Amino acid sequence: MRSAARTLLQTIPRQLYRPSALPTPRLYTLRAMSAAASPTSTPPPKRVRAESPSADVKEEAAMNSTVDPSSSKPAPKQQQQQRKNNGPQGKGKRKRNRRVLPDPYSPGDILYHDVVDFLGKEYTDAVLAKGDDSEWDAPVELERFSEIELTVGVMTVSGESLSLYEKDGKKWAIVVPFAHPGDKIRAKIIQNQRFSTSADLVEIVEYCDDLRGGEGDRRKNPEAGCKYFGECGGCQLQPVPYALQLKHKQRTVDLAYKRYSLLDAAKVPEILPTIASPKQWAYRTKITPHFDAVPKWAKAQEAAKEENPEDASLNAERTWTCKIGFDRKGMPGVLDIEECPIATDVLNAKLGPERQRIKETISTFKRGATLLLRDSLPAPDPLPSKEKPFDVSTFDANTPHIAVTNHKEAVYEKVGDYLFSFSAGSFFQNNNSILIPLTDYVKKAIFPPGSTAKRPTHLVDTYCGSGLFGITLSPEFERIAGVDVSPEGIAAAGKNAGMNGLQDKTTWLCGKAEDIFGGLAEKGFGGEHSCIVIDPPRKGCDTPFLEQFLNFKPLTAVYVSCNVHTQARDIGWLINESEKRGEGKWRYELESLRGFDLFPQTAHVESVGVLRLVETN
Ligand SMILES: C[S@@+](CC[C@H](N)C(=O)[O-])C[C@H]1O[C@@H](n2cnc3c(N)ncnc32)[C@H](O)[C@@H]1O
């Protein structure tokens, strides 16, 4: 099938996307069934860290296995089975499988909302009201692996394209990656979902420039952007001019609140324009390329060749090469990546030697593994301490950075006047260039210029990690408490407070954020003089946390989230529930909402929502 796709690709008129100046023929026409969009995605295969490719690796791997977060796709075998089960021809048990609805807030669920908006809710409601399950039955012409020509209608939240297929009054959406509104495309049908079918892009027959022409549009800027666009699973928005990427993310925030907050429209403020990232390329301070172990058949082939070097029949047609990189869009296997233009220069410089190291030792790996490359300042000498805190002049913009590859090694990053240290394998925001605008924004949101509202004197930094918000906002508060479930994060936060001379006004508590509120009172933190920063993982906050938030009743809260959909759910719940509990005396209002572009070129957005307590008596 792949060779068939290749043949097709070779037939694409080159001038459509590739000016002759482009050195190697790049294929912008790739097979791509969206794994992310699959409503039945299964857990990713386990990979291990790849710090030491020695004999110890096997044991370490077994003990220390880490799932690569960038590889949320089924293992190849599972994926094939899943495609079989989910195919349009599925019957009986298979048919039931394909009718599993995606989890709320999952990529599949978000896509479903995009599809409903695209087809029109009136239409989809009418089909659902029939109760005959026809929302699952694609038009018969959309047979698996057949090809159709389409004109793209809209872009989904995750940056894929939706095109309308309409026949005999039936409307259906076709989801195709790497194409943009207005493009005329040829696509190959892969898999049906409710009201939609995922298809691979075979060819862009005619480009529309309405949503293209950015630096990453390699038709226009052959030397810019990324040579892997169209194959790599990341950076869906690359060809889109940056100003339009920001607009796309503003719309994403808007849609998330319309779909998931359950708030009356009047309670959601107008979404403010997305704050741009100062760096739009070379910004990513952490990358985690991965690789597969040598498959058994290739090992056997190699062993047979060693035994019988003269036996020409052993030079089998099938060969295996070690590929180190990222997930392919909608395809099993690893895409070999030599450079990643959204990663910082120091990480790209380190990637070559790391790839070489793995290639030389690949036979020692029993399982696939994940590399870690993390951008860091050099360790200050001497290390700052409580006694001699960080001197901001230690580093300037010209200080050369280093790349750290050991998960346990300390990484150093500067944010404004503060120094942060954390172990390379732990969480820290991945785009340092936007952290001063982000933390300054949070500060101004808590203390709006000219406001006469009561000023909070205490800050509770929930989900604090290594203390980014607590430490950068510290000058504005008398006391700061940080809470995180990770002992490593809390240890780093304590150390960072010490390094920045803040040990006396900060307290760092290890535990679940939802279990900490009770203990805060003992430490002198009451809601009536406090502000809360909430920065949870993608799944958002648990209900006990939100319940306790309302009991604590802080003056202000700033909710920062890399998943605007779960943020909309949580903020919606807080606002609605506060109205019930406040009984007309108090409630929370959602004062402002906006995205921050922590992830340029990708469809991800960091969303910042500001909640204010309003007391009415
Ligand atoms: C998105 S990170 C934010 C970290 C930090 N605010 C920053 O910007 O660097 C989310 C953090 O939540 C922590 N976490 C996850 N579940 C938690 C829970 N139930 N209670 C407290 N912390 C939790 C993780 O350890 C992680 O440090």
The ligand as an SDF file (V2000), in Angstrom:
LIG
                    3D

 27 29  0  0  0  0  0  0  0  0999 V2000
    1.1810   21.5600   34.1800 C   0  0  0  0  0  0  0  0  0  0  0  0
    2.2410   21.1500   35.5010 S   0  0  0  0  0  0  0  0  0  0  0  0
    2.4400   22.7540   36.2000 C   0  0  0  0  0  0  0  0  0  0  0  0
    3.6880   22.9430   37.0230 C   0  0  0  0  0  0  0  0  0  0  0  0
    4.0380   24.3850   37.3760 C   0  0  0  0  0  0  0  0  0  0  0  0
    2.9020   25.1820   37.7380 N   0  0  0  0  0  0  0  0  0  0  0  0
    4.8390   25.0420   36.2690 C   0  0  0  0  0  0  0  0  0  0  0  0
    4.2850   25.8970   35.5680 O   0  0  0  0  0  0  0  0  0  0  0  0
    6.0170   24.6960   36.1190 O   0  0  0  0  0  0  0  0  0  0  0  0
    1.1550   20.2940   36.5320 C   0  0  0  0  0  0  0  0  0  0  0  0
    1.7050   19.8750   37.8700 C   0  0  0  0  0  0  0  0  0  0  0  0
    0.6480   19.2710   38.6010 O   0  0  0  0  0  0  0  0  0  0  0  0
    1.1660   18.2550   39.4380 C   0  0  0  0  0  0  0  0  0  0  0  0
    0.0100   17.4290   39.8300 N   0  0  0  0  0  0  0  0  0  0  0  0
   -0.6740   16.5060   39.1180 C   0  0  0  0  0  0  0  0  0  0  0  0
   -1.7400   16.0580   39.8180 N   0  0  0  0  0  0  0  0  0  0  0  0
   -1.7520   16.7220   41.0080 C   0  0  0  0  0  0  0  0  0  0  0  0
   -2.6010   16.7340   42.1460 C   0  0  0  0  0  0  0  0  0  0  0  0
   -3.6680   15.9440   42.2180 N   0  0  0  0  0  0  0  0  0  0  0  0
   -2.3010   17.5600   43.1630 N   0  0  0  0  0  0  0  0  0  0  0  0
   -1.2180   18.3640   43.1120 C   0  0  0  0  0  0  0  0  0  0  0  0
   -0.3740   18.4040   42.0710 N   0  0  0  0  0  0  0  0  0  0  0  0
   -0.6350   17.6040   41.0260 C   0  0  0  0  0  0  0  0  0  0  0  0
    2.2390   17.6180   38.5930 C   0  0  0  0  0  0  0  0  0  0  0  0
    3.2030   16.9830   39.4070 O   0  0  0  0  0  0  0  0  0  0  0  0
    2.8200   18.8520   37.8510 C   0  0  0  0  0  0  0  0  0  0  0  0
    3.9250   19.3800   38.5430 O   0  0  0  0  0  0  0  0  0  0  0  0
  1  2  1  0
  2  3  1  0
  2 10  1  0
  3  4  1  0
  4  5  1  0
  5  6  1  0
  5  7  1  0
  7  8  2  0
  7  9  1  0
 10 11  1  0
 11 12  1  0
 11 26  1  0
 12 13  1  0
 13 14  1  0
 13 24  1  0
 14 15  1  0
 14 23  1  0
 15 16  2  0
 16 17  1  0
 17 18  1  0
 17 23  2  0
 18 19  1  0
 18 20  2  0
 20 21  1  0
 21 22  2  0
 22 23  1  0
 24 25  1  0
 24 26  1  0
 26 27  1  0
M  CHG  2   2   1   9  -1
M  END
$$$$
